[in-house]
Amino acid sequence: MTISEASRIQEQVDPAGARRNRDSAVVDAIIALIEREGIGIGDRLPPEIELAERLGVSRSSIREAIKSWQSLGIVTRNKGAGTRLSAEISSRSIHLPLTLKLEAESLIRTHAVRRPLEIEASRLAARNASTQERKVILARMAELIAVFEAAEDWRPADHRFHAAIHDATGNPLFGQIIWQIHHAFHDIYDTPFGKAHLGAATIPLHRPLAEAIAAGDETRAAAVTAEILDIVEADVRREMEGGDA
């Protein structure tokens, strides 16, 4: 039974679930083909029409999968040069599915871009924030801690807290660029590995971060932000290695 045949059967029962499973199956099939044929970084992938024929799926399904990989930096596409692999995707762990490994590597790459922005934003907020902006940051921190301690979904409060820091930098580009990164990788940032609260261990550190900014302590604000980012990266790398398995 091909991927398309299995999808048609499930679609009669659960259309939304069928689509998710079909998309995942297409990605898994492409990954298996890449591993089977030993395609490495810099190598060209077979053309979309060839992949569709070999995997028994529509060309549009292949196009969507490749498009998502391009947005994650996994492949590069150039007219005349075809699609080339730009990130290693063979499995290094028997515990972590390849699709999650790709997600982890994409998150690590975007995290590396976001890290200096967040650290500098905290430093500038400590330096430039007005009295009112410092009060807002402290209020957002109190809201975040309260929601977290109530065991509720703290992600929206976390977004508001960091947005308050970005607003206090005096440079709107910080918030705009970081928002664009988050927006482009929305699903990865909101539910990495299907775990909505990955990074929860960092929430208590948001109190000393807010207090450092409110006190105008640039060095402390930058150090706490770096510590928060280190914890998040460590969490991601643990997932890459198979979590608690």
Secondary structure, DSSP 8 states (H G I E B T S, - for coil): --HHHHHHHHHTT-HHHHHHHHHHHHHHHHHHHHHHTT--TT-B---HHHHHHHHTS-HHHHHHHHHHHHHTTSEEEETTTEEEE-S--S-S-SSS-HHHHHHHHHHHHHHHHHHHHHHHHHHHHHHH--HHHHHHHHHHHHHHHHHHHTTS--HHHHHHHHHHHHHTTS-HHHHHHHHHHHHHTHHHHHSGGG-TTTTGGGGGGHHHHHHHHHTT-HHHHHHHHHHHHHHHHHHHHHHHTTTT-
